[in-house]
C-alpha cells in the first residue's frame, strides 16, 4: 500500500515514465529515476496480491480459512 502527498501525485502525473519504470512496471521508479526521495516502512505481515483470476481464488480461500470473510 502506498501513500502520496498531493505534491507527489502532481509530480507523478506530470512526469513521464522512465526506462526502468517501463521495464519493472513499478511506479516507485518514477521518483527514484528522477532522484526524488521515497520512504518505506517494513510491514511484518502477510501480503496478498490479486493479479489474475487464479490469484483471486487463492486469496478468497485464504480469507475463508482465516476467518477474514463471511
mmCIF file as gemmi writes it, N, C-alpha and C atoms, coordinates in Angstrom:
data_model
loop_
_atom_site.group_PDB
_atom_site.id
_atom_site.type_symbol
_atom_site.label_atom_id
_atom_site.label_alt_id
_atom_site.label_comp_id
_atom_site.label_asym_id
_atom_site.label_entity_id
_atom_site.label_seq_id
_atom_site.pdbx_PDB_ins_code
_atom_site.Cartn_x
_atom_site.Cartn_y
_atom_site.Cartn_z
_atom_site.occupancy
_atom_site.B_iso_or_equiv
_atom_site.pdbx_formal_charge
_atom_site.auth_seq_id
_atom_site.auth_asym_id
_atom_site.pdbx_PDB_model_num
ATOM 1 N N . UNK Axp A 1 ? 0.846 -1.165 0 1 0 ? 1 A 1
ATOM 2 C CA . UNK Axp A 1 ? 0 0 0 1 0 ? 1 A 1
ATOM 3 C C . UNK Axp A 1 ? 0.892 1.228 0 1 0 ? 1 A 1
ATOM 4 N N . UNK Axp A 2 ? 0.553 2.179 -0.799 1 0 ? 2 A 1
ATOM 5 C CA . UNK Axp A 2 ? 1.352 3.39 -0.871 1 0 ? 2 A 1
ATOM 6 C C . UNK Axp A 2 ? 0.545 4.61 -0.475 1 0 ? 2 A 1
ATOM 7 N N . UNK Axp A 3 ? 1.236 5.606 0.017 1 0 ? 3 A 1
ATOM 8 C CA . UNK Axp A 3 ? 0.604 6.877 0.378 1 0 ? 3 A 1
ATOM 9 C C . UNK Axp A 3 ? 1.431 7.996 -0.243 1 0 ? 3 A 1
ATOM 10 N N . UNK Axp A 4 ? 0.747 8.953 -0.826 1 0 ? 4 A 1
ATOM 11 C CA . UNK Axp A 4 ? 1.43 10.037 -1.518 1 0 ? 4 A 1
ATOM 12 C C . UNK Axp A 4 ? 0.842 11.376 -1.088 1 0 ? 4 A 1
ATOM 13 N N . UNK Axp A 5 ? 1.691 12.383 -1.03 1 0 ? 5 A 1
ATOM 14 C CA . UNK Axp A 5 ? 1.201 13.736 -0.798 1 0 ? 5 A 1
ATOM 15 C C . UNK Axp A 5 ? 0.589 14.253 -2.099 1 0 ? 5 A 1
ATOM 16 N N . UNK Axp A 6 ? -0.183 15.313 -1.998 1 0 ? 6 A 1
ATOM 17 C CA . UNK Axp A 6 ? -0.759 15.913 -3.201 1 0 ? 6 A 1
ATOM 18 C C . UNK Axp A 6 ? 0.352 16.354 -4.15 1 0 ? 6 A 1
ATOM 19 N N . UNK Axp A 7 ? 1.407 16.915 -3.595 1 0 ? 7 A 1
ATOM 20 C CA . UNK Axp A 7 ? 2.536 17.379 -4.411 1 0 ? 7 A 1
ATOM 21 C C . UNK Axp A 7 ? 3.19 16.198 -5.142 1 0 ? 7 A 1
ATOM 22 N N . UNK Axp A 8 ? 3.339 15.084 -4.455 1 0 ? 8 A 1
ATOM 23 C CA . UNK Axp A 8 ? 3.941 13.901 -5.077 1 0 ? 8 A 1
ATOM 24 C C . UNK Axp A 8 ? 3.053 13.366 -6.198 1 0 ? 8 A 1
ATOM 25 N N . UNK Axp A 9 ? 1.742 13.357 -5.981 1 0 ? 9 A 1
ATOM 26 C CA . UNK Axp A 9 ? 0.824 12.887 -7.021 1 0 ? 9 A 1
ATOM 27 C C . UNK Axp A 9 ? 0.859 13.801 -8.243 1 0 ? 9 A 1
ATOM 28 N N . UNK Axp A 10 ? 0.949 15.09 -8.006 1 0 ? 10 A 1
ATOM 29 C CA . UNK Axp A 10 ? 1.055 16.024 -9.126 1 0 ? 10 A 1
ATOM 30 C C . UNK Axp A 10 ? 2.352 15.793 -9.89 1 0 ? 10 A 1
ATOM 31 N N . UNK Axp A 11 ? 3.448 15.592 -9.163 1 0 ? 11 A 1
ATOM 32 C CA . UNK Axp A 11 ? 4.734 15.307 -9.806 1 0 ? 11 A 1
ATOM 33 C C . UNK Axp A 11 ? 4.628 14.028 -10.631 1 0 ? 11 A 1
ATOM 34 N N . UNK Axp A 12 ? 4.035 12.998 -10.045 1 0 ? 12 A 1
ATOM 35 C CA . UNK Axp A 12 ? 3.888 11.713 -10.728 1 0 ? 12 A 1
ATOM 36 C C . UNK Axp A 12 ? 3.085 11.891 -12.015 1 0 ? 12 A 1
ATOM 37 N N . UNK Axp A 13 ? 2.008 12.636 -11.943 1 0 ? 13 A 1
ATOM 38 C CA . UNK Axp A 13 ? 1.155 12.865 -13.101 1 0 ? 13 A 1
ATOM 39 C C . UNK Axp A 13 ? 1.882 13.632 -14.197 1 0 ? 13 A 1
ATOM 40 N N . UNK Axp A 14 ? 2.701 14.596 -13.806 1 0 ? 14 A 1
ATOM 41 C CA . UNK Axp A 14 ? 3.36 15.489 -14.76 1 0 ? 14 A 1
ATOM 42 C C . UNK Axp A 14 ? 4.683 14.949 -15.301 1 0 ? 14 A 1
ATOM 43 N N . UNK Axp A 15 ? 5.163 13.827 -14.766 1 0 ? 15 A 1
ATOM 44 C CA . UNK Axp A 15 ? 6.468 13.297 -15.15 1 0 ? 15 A 1
ATOM 45 C C . UNK Axp A 15 ? 6.299 12.026 -15.978 1 0 ? 15 A 1
ATOM 46 N N . UNK Axp A 16 ? 6.958 11.952 -17.136 1 0 ? 16 A 1
ATOM 47 C CA . UNK Axp A 16 ? 6.829 10.738 -17.958 1 0 ? 16 A 1
ATOM 48 C C . UNK Axp A 16 ? 7.543 9.54 -17.332 1 0 ? 16 A 1
ATOM 49 N N . UNK Axp A 17 ? 7.108 8.349 -17.712 1 0 ? 17 A 1
ATOM 50 C CA . UNK Axp A 17 ? 7.739 7.122 -17.237 1 0 ? 17 A 1
ATOM 51 C C . UNK Axp A 17 ? 9.165 7.043 -17.767 1 0 ? 17 A 1
ATOM 52 N N . UNK Axp A 18 ? 10.087 6.565 -16.925 1 0 ? 18 A 1
ATOM 53 C CA . UNK Axp A 18 ? 11.463 6.371 -17.332 1 0 ? 18 A 1
ATOM 54 C C . UNK Axp A 18 ? 11.683 4.942 -17.816 1 0 ? 18 A 1
ATOM 55 N N . UNK Axp A 19 ? 12.875 4.648 -18.318 1 0 ? 19 A 1
ATOM 56 C CA . UNK Axp A 19 ? 13.145 3.321 -18.861 1 0 ? 19 A 1
ATOM 57 C C . UNK Axp A 19 ? 13.036 2.185 -17.827 1 0 ? 19 A 1
ATOM 58 N N . UNK Axp A 20 ? 13.495 2.425 -16.603 1 0 ? 20 A 1
ATOM 59 C CA . UNK Axp A 20 ? 13.429 1.371 -15.58 1 0 ? 20 A 1
ATOM 60 C C . UNK Axp A 20 ? 11.977 1.127 -15.163 1 0 ? 20 A 1
ATOM 61 N N . UNK Axp A 21 ? 11.211 2.209 -14.989 1 0 ? 21 A 1
ATOM 62 C CA . UNK Axp A 21 ? 9.8 2.043 -14.627 1 0 ? 21 A 1
ATOM 63 C C . UNK Axp A 21 ? 9.063 1.253 -15.71 1 0 ? 21 A 1
ATOM 64 N N . UNK Axp A 22 ? 9.365 1.521 -16.973 1 0 ? 22 A 1
ATOM 65 C CA . UNK Axp A 22 ? 8.712 0.795 -18.068 1 0 ? 22 A 1
ATOM 66 C C . UNK Axp A 22 ? 9.02 -0.7 -18.008 1 0 ? 22 A 1
ATOM 67 N N . UNK Axp A 23 ? 10.257 -1.043 -17.668 1 0 ? 23 A 1
ATOM 68 C CA . UNK Axp A 23 ? 10.654 -2.45 -17.591 1 0 ? 23 A 1
ATOM 69 C C . UNK Axp A 23 ? 10.061 -3.126 -16.364 1 0 ? 23 A 1
ATOM 70 N N . UNK Axp A 24 ? 10.184 -2.485 -15.217 1 0 ? 24 A 1
ATOM 71 C CA . UNK Axp A 24 ? 9.794 -3.093 -13.946 1 0 ? 24 A 1
ATOM 72 C C . UNK Axp A 24 ? 8.303 -2.966 -13.63 1 0 ? 24 A 1
ATOM 73 N N . UNK Axp A 25 ? 7.606 -2.042 -14.299 1 0 ? 25 A 1
ATOM 74 C CA . UNK Axp A 25 ? 6.183 -1.808 -14.016 1 0 ? 25 A 1
ATOM 75 C C . UNK Axp A 25 ? 5.955 -1.509 -12.532 1 0 ? 25 A 1
ATOM 76 N N . UNK Axp A 26 ? 6.82 -0.668 -11.974 1 0 ? 26 A 1
ATOM 77 C CA . UNK Axp A 26 ? 6.745 -0.289 -10.559 1 0 ? 26 A 1
ATOM 78 C C . UNK Axp A 26 ? 6.752 1.231 -10.493 1 0 ? 26 A 1
ATOM 79 N N . UNK Axp A 27 ? 5.652 1.824 -10.026 1 0 ? 27 A 1
ATOM 80 C CA . UNK Axp A 27 ? 5.525 3.279 -10.051 1 0 ? 27 A 1
ATOM 81 C C . UNK Axp A 27 ? 6.53 4.008 -9.169 1 0 ? 27 A 1
ATOM 82 N N . UNK Axp A 28 ? 7.14 3.326 -8.212 1 0 ? 28 A 1
ATOM 83 C CA . UNK Axp A 28 ? 8.145 3.984 -7.361 1 0 ? 28 A 1
ATOM 84 C C . UNK Axp A 28 ? 9.349 4.453 -8.181 1 0 ? 28 A 1
ATOM 85 N N . UNK Axp A 29 ? 9.607 3.776 -9.276 1 0 ? 29 A 1
ATOM 86 C CA . UNK Axp A 29 ? 10.752 4.161 -10.097 1 0 ? 29 A 1
ATOM 87 C C . UNK Axp A 29 ? 10.564 5.529 -10.741 1 0 ? 29 A 1
ATOM 88 N N . UNK Axp A 30 ? 9.329 6.004 -10.843 1 0 ? 30 A 1
ATOM 89 C CA . UNK Axp A 30 ? 9.094 7.356 -11.376 1 0 ? 30 A 1
ATOM 90 C C . UNK Axp A 30 ? 9.837 8.362 -10.508 1 0 ? 30 A 1
ATOM 91 N N . UNK Axp A 31 ? 9.822 8.15 -9.207 1 0 ? 31 A 1
ATOM 92 C CA . UNK Axp A 31 ? 10.514 9.041 -8.271 1 0 ? 31 A 1
ATOM 93 C C . UNK Axp A 31 ? 12.007 8.726 -8.211 1 0 ? 31 A 1
ATOM 94 N N . UNK Axp A 32 ? 12.333 7.456 -8.108 1 0 ? 32 A 1
ATOM 95 C CA . UNK Axp A 32 ? 13.734 7.043 -7.952 1 0 ? 32 A 1
ATOM 96 C C . UNK Axp A 32 ? 14.568 7.463 -9.157 1 0 ? 32 A 1
ATOM 97 N N . UNK Axp A 33 ? 14.051 7.218 -10.363 1 0 ? 33 A 1
ATOM 98 C CA . UNK Axp A 33 ? 14.804 7.583 -11.573 1 0 ? 33 A 1
ATOM 99 C C . UNK Axp A 33 ? 15.03 9.084 -11.688 1 0 ? 33 A 1
ATOM 100 N N . UNK Axp A 34 ? 14.179 9.855 -11.037 1 0 ? 34 A 1
ATOM 101 C CA . UNK Axp A 34 ? 14.31 11.309 -11.081 1 0 ? 34 A 1
ATOM 102 C C . UNK Axp A 34 ? 14.9 11.881 -9.792 1 0 ? 34 A 1
ATOM 103 N N . UNK Axp A 35 ? 15.533 10.993 -9.033 1 0 ? 35 A 1
ATOM 104 C CA . UNK Axp A 35 ? 16.249 11.382 -7.81 1 0 ? 35 A 1
ATOM 105 C C . UNK Axp A 35 ? 15.351 12.071 -6.775 1 0 ? 35 A 1
ATOM 106 N N . UNK Axp A 36 ? 14.132 11.564 -6.648 1 0 ? 36 A 1
ATOM 107 C CA . UNK Axp A 36 ? 13.206 12.049 -5.619 1 0 ? 36 A 1
ATOM 108 C C . UNK Axp A 36 ? 13.212 11.042 -4.469 1 0 ? 36 A 1
ATOM 109 N N . UNK Axp A 37 ? 13.155 11.537 -3.259 1 0 ? 37 A 1
ATOM 110 C CA . UNK Axp A 37 ? 13.168 10.648 -2.095 1 0 ? 37 A 1
ATOM 111 C C . UNK Axp A 37 ? 11.892 9.829 -1.998 1 0 ? 37 A 1
ATOM 112 N N . UNK Axp A 38 ? 12.053 8.561 -1.617 1 0 ? 38 A 1
ATOM 113 C CA . UNK Axp A 38 ? 10.927 7.662 -1.333 1 0 ? 38 A 1
ATOM 114 C C . UNK Axp A 38 ? 11.187 7.049 0.03 1 0 ? 38 A 1
ATOM 115 N N . UNK Axp A 39 ? 10.174 6.954 0.824 1 0 ? 39 A 1
ATOM 116 C CA . UNK Axp A 39 ? 10.303 6.371 2.157 1 0 ? 39 A 1
ATOM 117 C C . UNK Axp A 39 ? 9.353 5.2 2.291 1 0 ? 39 A 1
ATOM 118 N N . UNK Axp A 40 ? 9.866 4.127 2.85 1 0 ? 40 A 1
ATOM 119 C CA . UNK Axp A 40 ? 9.067 2.92 3.027 1 0 ? 40 A 1
ATOM 120 C C . UNK Axp A 40 ? 9.142 2.464 4.47 1 0 ? 40 A 1
ATOM 121 N N . UNK Axp A 41 ? 8.098 1.833 4.919 1 0 ? 41 A 1
ATOM 122 C CA . UNK Axp A 41 ? 8.07 1.231 6.248 1 0 ? 41 A 1
ATOM 123 C C . UNK Axp A 41 ? 7.866 -0.259 6.045 1 0 ? 41 A 1
ATOM 124 N N . UNK Axp A 42 ? 8.7 -1.06 6.666 1 0 ? 42 A 1
ATOM 125 C CA . UNK Axp A 42 ? 8.589 -2.502 6.55 1 0 ? 42 A 1
ATOM 126 C C . UNK Axp A 42 ? 7.426 -2.985 7.409 1 0 ? 42 A 1
ATOM 127 N N . UNK Axp A 43 ? 6.444 -3.577 6.774 1 0 ? 43 A 1
ATOM 128 C CA . UNK Axp A 43 ? 5.283 -4.112 7.487 1 0 ? 43 A 1
ATOM 129 C C . UNK Axp A 43 ? 5.464 -5.619 7.624 1 0 ? 43 A 1
ATOM 130 N N . UNK Axp A 44 ? 5.52 -6.095 8.839 1 0 ? 44 A 1
ATOM 131 C CA . UNK Axp A 44 ? 5.727 -7.52 9.089 1 0 ? 44 A 1
ATOM 132 C C . UNK Axp A 44 ? 4.382 -8.234 9.095 1 0 ? 44 A 1
ATOM 133 N N . UNK Axp A 45 ? 3.866 -8.438 7.901 1 0 ? 45 A 1
ATOM 134 C CA . UNK Axp A 45 ? 2.584 -9.127 7.788 1 0 ? 45 A 1
ATOM 135 C C . UNK Axp A 45 ? 2.527 -9.849 6.448 1 0 ? 45 A 1
ATOM 136 N N . UNK Axp A 46 ? 1.608 -10.763 6.335 1 0 ? 46 A 1
ATOM 137 C CA . UNK Axp A 46 ? 1.427 -11.48 5.083 1 0 ? 46 A 1
ATOM 138 C C . UNK Axp A 46 ? 0.772 -10.541 4.078 1 0 ? 46 A 1
ATOM 139 N N . UNK Axp A 47 ? 1.315 -10.53 2.879 1 0 ? 47 A 1
ATOM 140 C CA . UNK Axp A 47 ? 0.72 -9.727 1.821 1 0 ? 47 A 1
ATOM 141 C C . UNK Axp A 47 ? 0.063 -10.64 0.799 1 0 ? 47 A 1
ATOM 142 N N . UNK Axp A 48 ? -1.016 -10.178 0.25 1 0 ? 48 A 1
ATOM 143 C CA . UNK Axp A 48 ? -1.742 -10.937 -0.756 1 0 ? 48 A 1
ATOM 144 C C . UNK Axp A 48 ? -1.894 -10.066 -1.992 1 0 ? 48 A 1
ATOM 145 N N . UNK Axp A 49 ? -1.633 -10.641 -3.137 1 0 ? 49 A 1
ATOM 146 C CA . UNK Axp A 49 ? -1.729 -9.904 -4.384 1 0 ? 49 A 1
ATOM 147 C C . UNK Axp A 49 ? -2.731 -10.596 -5.301 1 0 ? 49 A 1
ATOM 148 N N . UNK Axp A 50 ? -3.579 -9.812 -5.928 1 0 ? 50 A 1
ATOM 149 C CA . UNK Axp A 50 ? -4.547 -10.368 -6.865 1 0 ? 50 A 1
ATOM 150 C C . UNK Axp A 50 ? -4.306 -9.735 -8.229 1 0 ? 50 A 1
ATOM 151 N N . UNK Axp A 51 ? -3.631 -10.494 -9.08 1 0 ? 51 A 1
ATOM 152 C CA . UNK Axp A 51 ? -3.337 -10.022 -10.434 1 0 ? 51 A 1
ATOM 153 C C . UNK Axp A 51 ? -4.019 -10.866 -11.504 1 0 ? 51 A 1
ATOM 154 N N . UNK Axp A 52 ? -4.5 -12.037 -11.134 1 0 ? 52 A 1
ATOM 155 C CA . UNK Axp A 52 ? -5.132 -12.941 -12.086 1 0 ? 52 A 1
ATOM 156 C C . UNK Axp A 52 ? -6.358 -13.573 -11.431 1 0 ? 52 A 1
ATOM 157 N N . UNK Axp A 53 ? -7.243 -14.152 -12.216 1 0 ? 53 A 1
ATOM 158 C CA . UNK Axp A 53 ? -8.386 -14.865 -11.621 1 0 ? 53 A 1
ATOM 159 C C . UNK Axp A 53 ? -7.943 -15.992 -10.684 1 0 ? 53 A 1
ATOM 160 N N . UNK Axp A 54 ? -6.843 -16.656 -11.007 1 0 ? 54 A 1
ATOM 161 C CA . UNK Axp A 54 ? -6.315 -17.721 -10.141 1 0 ? 54 A 1
ATOM 162 C C . UNK Axp A 54 ? -5.909 -17.142 -8.782 1 0 ? 54 A 1
ATOM 163 N N . UNK Axp A 55 ? -5.269 -15.97 -8.79 1 0 ? 55 A 1
ATOM 164 C CA . UNK Axp A 55 ? -4.891 -15.308 -7.532 1 0 ? 55 A 1
ATOM 165 C C . UNK Axp A 55 ? -6.125 -15.023 -6.687 1 0 ? 55 A 1
ATOM 166 N N . UNK Axp A 56 ? -7.18 -14.575 -7.329 1 0 ? 56 A 1
ATOM 167 C CA . UNK Axp A 56 ? -8.416 -14.251 -6.614 1 0 ? 56 A 1
ATOM 168 C C . UNK Axp A 56 ? -8.961 -15.457 -5.874 1 0 ? 56 A 1
ATOM 169 N N . UNK Axp A 57 ? -8.95 -16.596 -6.529 1 0 ? 57 A 1
ATOM 170 C CA . UNK Axp A 57 ? -9.436 -17.828 -5.902 1 0 ? 57 A 1
ATOM 171 C C . UNK Axp A 57 ? -8.578 -18.169 -4.686 1 0 ? 57 A 1
ATOM 172 N N . UNK Axp A 58 ? -7.261 -18.051 -4.818 1 0 ? 58 A 1
ATOM 173 C CA . UNK Axp A 58 ? -6.353 -18.367 -3.705 1 0 ? 58 A 1
ATOM 174 C C . UNK Axp A 58 ? -6.547 -17.403 -2.536 1 0 ? 58 A 1
ATOM 175 N N . UNK Axp A 59 ? -6.733 -16.124 -2.828 1 0 ? 59 A 1
ATOM 176 C CA . UNK Axp A 59 ? -6.929 -15.135 -1.771 1 0 ? 59 A 1
ATOM 177 C C . UNK Axp A 59 ? -8.269 -15.364 -1.075 1 0 ? 59 A 1
ATOM 178 N N . UNK Axp A 60 ? -9.301 -15.651 -1.85 1 0 ? 60 A 1
ATOM 179 C CA . UNK Axp A 60 ? -10.601 -15.93 -1.232 1 0 ? 60 A 1
ATOM 180 C C . UNK Axp A 60 ? -10.507 -17.152 -0.312 1 0 ? 60 A 1
ATOM 181 N N . UNK Axp A 61 ? -9.809 -18.189 -0.752 1 0 ? 61 A 1
ATOM 182 C CA . UNK Axp A 61 ? -9.63 -19.388 0.079 1 0 ? 61 A 1
ATOM 183 C C . UNK Axp A 61 ? -8.892 -19.043 1.366 1 0 ? 61 A 1
ATOM 184 N N . UNK Axp A 62 ? -7.824 -18.256 1.252 1 0 ? 62 A 1
ATOM 185 C CA . UNK Axp A 62 ? -7.049 -17.834 2.419 1 0 ? 62 A 1
ATOM 186 C C . UNK Axp A 62 ? -7.937 -17.06 3.398 1 0 ? 62 A 1
ATOM 187 N N . UNK Axp A 63 ? -8.747 -16.143 2.857 1 0 ? 63 A 1
ATOM 188 C CA . UNK Axp A 63 ? -9.607 -15.33 3.712 1 0 ? 63 A 1
ATOM 189 C C . UNK Axp A 63 ? -10.635 -16.19 4.453 1 0 ? 63 A 1
ATOM 190 N N . UNK Axp A 64 ? -11.228 -17.137 3.763 1 0 ? 64 A 1
ATOM 191 C CA . UNK Axp A 64 ? -12.208 -18.018 4.387 1 0 ? 64 A 1
ATOM 192 C C . UNK Axp A 64 ? -11.549 -18.876 5.472 1 0 ? 64 A 1
ATOM 193 N N . UNK Axp A 65 ? -10.388 -19.441 5.141 1 0 ? 65 A 1
ATOM 194 C CA . UNK Axp A 65 ? -9.688 -20.316 6.092 1 0 ? 65 A 1
ATOM 195 C C . UNK Axp A 65 ? -9.226 -19.569 7.331 1 0 ? 65 A 1
ATOM 196 N N . UNK Axp A 66 ? -9.027 -18.275 7.232 1 0 ? 66 A 1
ATOM 197 C CA . UNK Axp A 66 ? -8.52 -17.483 8.346 1 0 ? 66 A 1
ATOM 198 C C . UNK Axp A 66 ? -9.565 -16.561 8.955 1 0 ? 66 A 1
ATOM 199 N N . UNK Axp A 67 ? -10.83 -16.838 8.676 1 0 ? 67 A 1
ATOM 200 C CA . UNK Axp A 67 ? -11.916 -16.068 9.264 1 0 ? 67 A 1
ATOM 201 C C . UNK Axp A 67 ? -11.958 -14.618 8.866 1 0 ? 67 A 1
ATOM 202 N N . UNK Axp A 68 ? -11.488 -14.312 7.659 1 0 ? 68 A 1
ATOM 203 C CA . UNK Axp A 68 ? -11.463 -12.931 7.194 1 0 ? 68 A 1
ATOM 204 C C . UNK Axp A 68 ? -12.595 -12.625 6.228 1 0 ? 68 A 1
ATOM 205 N N . UNK Axp A 69 ? -13.432 -13.612 5.964 1 0 ? 69 A 1
ATOM 206 C CA . UNK Axp A 69 ? -14.556 -13.421 5.048 1 0 ? 69 A 1
ATOM 207 C C . UNK Axp A 69 ? -15.783 -14.11 5.638 1 0 ? 69 A 1
ATOM 208 N N . UNK Axp A 70 ? -16.926 -13.702 5.192 1 0 ? 70 A 1
ATOM 209 C CA . UNK Axp A 70 ? -18.184 -14.287 5.66 1 0 ? 70 A 1
ATOM 210 C C . UNK Axp A 70 ? -18.51 -15.542 4.89 1 0 ? 70 A 1
